[in-house]
Amino acid sequence: MKINYIINKIEKELKESLKNINDKKTNNFIDLILKSKKTFVAGQGRSGLISESFAMRLMQIGQKTYSVWDSTTPAISKDDLLIVISGSGKTKMITVIIEEAKKNKAKIVLITAKKTPKEKAQIKNIDLFIEIDAKTKKDYNQSSIEPLGTLFEQASLIYLDAIVIILMKKLKIEEKDLGKKHANLE
């Protein structure tokens, strides 16, 4: 197999996964970010890495943002937002965090793989679902050239990077402004 064939296949899969993203839900998501006092992000495994990437960009555009797993993360409260990235939405630690955030009256956004109404009903306490139509690590019957949950993870990263670009435009923030807040102890 040639590398260009694989890259082209991945590009097509990503485009297909993101083609049905809902603009109304995306605008609601952006409003929740802008209205929150603090934004918390969470995910497990590779989805966790995507959540940390998004947290970094939110911080660089001036949002008070925290990764749930960081030991310096403050308490969540009613004026805050929890953003969770999880293909299934039912990972054990993720469900515990969602329940705790809801108990503290925070808003919750779940970025997840496309769900049926029955599956959505099983995932409680979510204020907004952002659904990405991509294969996750347990979708063995869905085809993708990429292994396990890679397609969902990449599509989530692209979607969240697009959110950052929209936020930058809304907040009139330029790339050089992000650079000023980029880590310098590296």
C-alpha positions as CSV (number, residue, x, y, z in Angstrom):
1,M,0.0,0.0,0.0
2,K,1.3,3.5,-0.9
3,I,1.2,6.3,1.7
4,N,-0.7,8.7,-0.6
5,Y,-3.5,6.1,-1.0
6,I,-3.8,5.9,2.8
7,I,-3.7,9.6,3.3
8,N,-6.4,10.1,0.6
9,K,-8.6,7.5,2.3
10,I,-8.2,9.1,5.7
11,E,-9.1,12.5,4.2
12,K,-12.2,11.1,2.7
13,E,-13.2,9.4,6.0
14,L,-12.7,12.6,7.9
15,K,-14.7,14.6,5.5
16,E,-17.6,12.1,5.6
17,S,-17.5,12.0,9.4
18,L,-17.8,15.8,9.7
19,K,-20.2,16.5,6.9
20,N,-23.4,16.4,9.1
21,I,-22.1,18.6,12.0
22,N,-25.1,20.7,13.2
23,D,-24.6,24.5,12.9
24,K,-27.3,25.2,15.5
25,K,-25.7,22.9,18.1
26,T,-22.3,24.3,17.2
27,N,-23.5,27.9,17.9
28,N,-25.0,26.7,21.2
29,F,-21.7,25.1,22.1
30,I,-19.8,28.4,21.3
31,D,-22.3,30.4,23.4
32,L,-21.8,28.0,26.3
33,I,-18.1,28.5,26.2
34,L,-18.4,32.3,26.0
35,K,-20.9,32.4,28.9
36,S,-19.0,30.1,31.3
37,K,-16.9,31.4,34.1
38,K,-14.6,28.4,33.8
39,T,-14.4,25.7,31.3
40,F,-13.4,22.1,32.2
41,V,-12.4,19.5,29.7
42,A,-12.2,15.7,30.1
43,G,-11.6,12.6,28.1
44,Q,-9.9,9.3,28.6
45,G,-7.0,7.9,26.6
46,R,-6.5,9.4,23.2
47,S,-9.8,11.4,23.5
48,G,-8.2,12.9,26.7
49,L,-5.2,14.1,24.6
50,I,-7.7,15.8,22.2
51,S,-9.4,17.4,25.2
52,E,-6.0,18.7,26.5
53,S,-5.2,20.1,23.1
54,F,-8.6,22.0,23.1
55,A,-8.0,23.2,26.6
56,M,-4.7,24.7,25.6
57,R,-6.2,26.6,22.7
58,L,-9.1,27.9,24.9
59,M,-6.6,29.1,27.5
60,Q,-4.6,30.8,24.7
61,I,-7.7,32.8,23.6
62,G,-8.3,34.0,27.2
63,Q,-10.8,31.4,28.6
64,K,-10.3,30.1,32.1
65,T,-9.8,26.5,31.2
66,Y,-8.8,23.4,33.2
67,S,-8.2,19.8,32.4
68,V,-10.2,17.6,34.9
69,W,-7.2,15.4,35.6
70,D,-4.8,18.2,36.6
71,S,-4.1,18.4,40.3
72,T,-4.4,22.2,40.2
73,T,-7.9,22.1,38.8
74,P,-10.4,24.1,40.9
75,A,-14.0,23.0,41.9
76,I,-16.7,23.1,39.2
77,S,-19.8,25.2,39.9
78,K,-23.1,26.3,38.4
79,D,-21.6,29.0,36.2
80,D,-19.1,26.6,34.6
81,L,-19.0,24.3,31.6
82,L,-17.7,20.7,31.3
83,I,-16.7,19.5,27.9
84,V,-16.3,15.8,27.6
85,I,-14.9,13.9,24.6
86,S,-15.9,10.3,24.5
87,G,-16.8,8.1,21.6
88,S,-19.2,6.0,23.7
89,G,-20.0,8.7,26.3
90,K,-20.2,5.8,28.8
91,T,-16.6,5.4,29.9
92,K,-16.7,4.7,33.7
93,M,-14.6,7.6,34.9
94,I,-16.3,9.9,32.4
95,T,-19.8,9.1,33.7
96,V,-18.6,9.8,37.3
97,I,-17.3,13.2,36.2
98,I,-20.5,14.0,34.3
99,E,-22.6,13.1,37.4
100,E,-20.4,15.2,39.7
101,A,-20.6,18.2,37.3
102,K,-24.4,18.0,37.1
103,K,-24.7,17.7,40.8
104,N,-22.8,21.0,41.0
105,K,-25.2,22.5,38.4
106,A,-22.5,23.0,35.7
107,K,-23.5,22.8,32.0
108,I,-22.2,19.7,30.2
109,V,-21.4,19.2,26.5
110,L,-20.6,15.7,25.3
111,I,-18.7,15.3,22.0
112,T,-19.4,11.8,21.0
113,A,-20.0,9.4,18.2
114,K,-23.4,9.5,16.6
115,K,-26.0,8.0,18.9
116,T,-29.5,6.5,18.5
117,P,-32.3,8.1,20.6
118,K,-32.1,5.0,22.9
119,E,-28.4,5.5,23.5
120,K,-28.8,9.2,24.2
121,A,-31.5,8.3,26.8
122,Q,-28.9,6.1,28.5
123,I,-26.4,9.0,28.8
124,K,-27.9,11.2,31.4
125,N,-27.2,14.7,32.5
126,I,-26.0,16.1,29.1
127,D,-27.1,19.6,28.2
128,L,-25.8,19.4,24.6
129,F,-24.6,16.5,22.4
130,I,-22.2,17.2,19.6
131,E,-22.3,14.1,17.4
132,I,-19.5,13.1,15.1
133,D,-20.4,10.3,12.7
134,A,-17.2,8.4,13.1
135,K,-16.0,4.9,14.0
136,T,-15.0,4.5,17.7
137,K,-12.8,1.8,19.3
138,K,-15.7,-0.6,19.8
139,D,-17.3,-0.2,16.4
140,Y,-15.8,-3.2,14.8
141,N,-18.7,-3.4,12.3
142,Q,-18.0,0.1,10.9
143,S,-15.3,0.3,8.3
144,S,-12.3,2.6,8.5
145,I,-8.8,2.3,7.3
146,E,-7.7,3.6,10.7
147,P,-7.6,1.4,13.7
148,L,-9.9,1.5,16.8
149,G,-11.1,5.1,17.6
150,T,-8.6,7.0,15.5
151,L,-11.2,8.4,13.1
152,F,-13.4,9.7,16.0
153,E,-10.4,11.3,17.7
154,Q,-9.1,13.0,14.6
155,A,-12.6,14.2,13.6
156,S,-13.0,15.6,17.1
157,L,-9.7,17.4,16.9
158,I,-10.6,19.0,13.6
159,Y,-14.1,20.0,14.9
160,L,-12.6,21.6,18.0
161,D,-9.9,23.4,16.0
162,A,-12.7,24.9,13.9
163,I,-14.4,26.0,17.1
164,V,-11.2,27.8,18.1
165,I,-11.1,29.6,14.8
166,I,-14.7,30.7,15.2
167,L,-14.0,31.9,18.7
168,M,-11.0,33.8,17.6
169,K,-13.1,35.6,15.0
170,K,-15.9,36.4,17.5
171,L,-13.4,37.6,20.1
172,K,-11.3,39.5,17.5
173,I,-8.2,37.5,18.6
174,E,-5.3,37.1,16.2
175,E,-2.8,34.2,16.0
176,K,-0.1,36.5,17.5
177,D,-2.3,36.9,20.6
178,L,-2.3,33.2,21.1
179,G,1.4,33.1,20.7
180,K,1.8,35.5,23.6
181,K,0.1,32.9,25.9
182,H,1.9,29.9,24.5
183,A,4.0,28.0,27.1
184,N,7.5,29.5,27.4
185,L,8.9,27.1,30.1
186,E,9.6,24.4,27.5
